[in-house]
Amino acid sequence: MELWGIFGCSLMVALIVAAALSNGMVLICFLGCADIRGQVPGLFTLNLTLCNLLLTAINMPLTLVGAVRGHQLGGEGLCRAVGFLETLLTSNSMLSMAALSIDRWVAVVFPLSYHSKMRYQDAAVILLYSWIHSLSFPTVALCLSWVGFHHTYGSCTLYNKNPEEGTSFLAFMVLFHLLSFFVSFLVLCGTYLQVLKVARSHCRRIDVITMQTLVLLVDLHPSVRQRCLEEQKRRRQRATKKIITFIGTFLLCFTPYVITRLVEISSSTTISSQWGVISRCLAYSKALSDPFVYCLTRNQYKNCCRDMVNKLLKRSSGNSVQRANSYVGNMVPTSSG
């Protein structure tokens, strides 16, 4: 095996392990924290996490084996099942990200009516559509024998071996990526740009109040005034950074693979196996970034992880608070005599 192959295999193994651990942590937090389970976004996050875990446990290792050996592992039936699962899970994960963006749009743009507009029943309907949508394309491909091992990507995926059906397969692939990747991308952009617009409006109101307060407090220390101004700047940048992360990771991970597939089937361009596997791994890397982008960096999940660690170490949060209160109590001077 060449040097790039050894490096690529090592990177793929690290990706599989990291994705399994991070998504497993999100699943543990969901099962162990009632607050997370009680919120509607938790359903979308759970659906996305389960898709990522299945991709990590089944498709990623088989792609690694296929890229190394150059042929499918197991029989034709297993390859079709794996290709069906890959198409289903990839499409479902994209739609889950779009559902999360819709949920955040409703929460920010309609904060007072959020609980009436986004109920568990509404989330269940969205997830039901997501599964029906995701099942339709791989089912059609399976019936038309458009699932098989593709040497360029080292994996079992959507693949047409009959040149006479090239036009039909091209139309199918364009429609599939149009209704999964491009629609999800448009939903992400439309909802998050509205969220950014509302967030900037709120920041401007807060900045006006802050500046009026600073003008009134003329005796305020310059360092305090400077910290207030720096907090204003961070507040304005925070929402922008988050939205860039949401949309940027989606584009960075999925765009190379989608464009490569469309170029491959619509022209006579030969795609190298090295680039094919790299683009496929970039799409898989979304399973690693999702837990950090949507879950583990939030305070709710951090607190849940901290509580679980405390329980494992046989320390409760209540004991920590009690010790802190005792410490503060000892610092308060008492009157003698």
VENRASUL-V379207 format. One record per backbone hydrogen bond with DSSP energy under -0.5 kcal/mol. NH is the residue of the N-H (numbers start at 0). CO is the residue of the C=O. Records with the same first field share a line. If there is no record, write none. Layout:
NH = CO / CO
This chain:
5 = 1
6 = 2
7 = 3
8 = 4
9 = 5
10 = 6
11 = 7
12 = 8
13 = 9
14 = 10
15 = 11
16 = 12
17 = 13
18 = 14
19 = 15
20 = 16
21 = 17
22 = 18
23 = 19
24 = 20
25 = 21
26 = 22
27 = 23
28 = 24
29 = 25
30 = 26
31 = 27
32 = 28
33 = 31
36 = 32
37 = 33
38 = 35
41 = 38
42 = 39
43 = 39
44 = 40
45 = 41
46 = 42
47 = 43
48 = 44
49 = 45
50 = 46
51 = 47
52 = 48
53 = 49
54 = 50
55 = 51
56 = 52
57 = 53
58 = 53
59 = 54
61 = 57
62 = 58
63 = 59
64 = 60
65 = 61
66 = 62
67 = 63
68 = 64
69 = 65
73 = 71
78 = 74
79 = 75
80 = 76
81 = 77
82 = 78
83 = 79
84 = 80
85 = 81
86 = 82
87 = 83
88 = 84
89 = 85
90 = 86
91 = 87
92 = 88
93 = 89
94 = 90
95 = 91
96 = 92
97 = 93
98 = 94
99 = 95
100 = 96
101 = 97
102 = 98
103 = 99
104 = 100
105 = 101
106 = 102
107 = 103
108 = 104
109 = 105
110 = 107
113 = 110
115 = 112
116 = 112
117 = 113
122 = 118
123 = 119
124 = 120
125 = 121
126 = 122
127 = 123
128 = 124
129 = 125
130 = 126
131 = 127
132 = 128
133 = 129
134 = 130
135 = 131
136 = 132
137 = 133
138 = 134
139 = 135
140 = 136
141 = 137
142 = 138
143 = 139
144 = 141
145 = 140
147 = 156
149 = 154
150 = 148
152 = 149
153 = 149
154 = 149
156 = 147 / 154
158 = 145
160 = 158
162 = 160
164 = 161
165 = 162
168 = 164
169 = 165
170 = 166
171 = 167
172 = 168
173 = 169
174 = 170
175 = 171
176 = 172
177 = 173
178 = 174
179 = 175
180 = 176
181 = 176
182 = 177
183 = 179
184 = 180
185 = 181
186 = 182
187 = 183
188 = 184
189 = 185
190 = 186
191 = 187
192 = 188
193 = 189
194 = 190
195 = 191
196 = 192
197 = 193
198 = 194
199 = 195
200 = 196
201 = 197
202 = 198
203 = 199
204 = 200
205 = 201
206 = 202
207 = 203
208 = 204
209 = 205
210 = 206
211 = 207
212 = 208
213 = 209
214 = 210
215 = 211
216 = 212
217 = 215
219 = 216
224 = 220
225 = 221
226 = 222
227 = 223
228 = 224
229 = 225
230 = 226
231 = 227
232 = 228
233 = 229
234 = 230
235 = 231
236 = 232
237 = 233
238 = 234
239 = 235
240 = 236
241 = 237
242 = 238
243 = 239
244 = 240
245 = 241
246 = 242
247 = 243
248 = 244
249 = 245
250 = 246
251 = 247
252 = 248
253 = 249
254 = 250
257 = 253
258 = 254
259 = 255
260 = 256
261 = 257
262 = 258
263 = 259
264 = 260
265 = 261
266 = 262
270 = 268
271 = 269
275 = 271
276 = 272
277 = 273
278 = 274
279 = 275
280 = 276
281 = 277
282 = 278
283 = 279
284 = 280
285 = 282
286 = 283
287 = 284
288 = 284
289 = 285
291 = 287 / 288
292 = 288
293 = 289
294 = 289 / 290
295 = 290
296 = 291
297 = 294
301 = 297
302 = 298
303 = 299
304 = 300
305 = 301
306 = 302
307 = 303
308 = 304
309 = 305
310 = 306
311 = 307
312 = 308
313 = 310
314 = 309
319 = 315
320 = 316
321 = 317
322 = 318
323 = 319
324 = 320
325 = 321
326 = 322
327 = 323
328 = 324
329 = 325
330 = 326
331 = 327 / 328
332 = 330
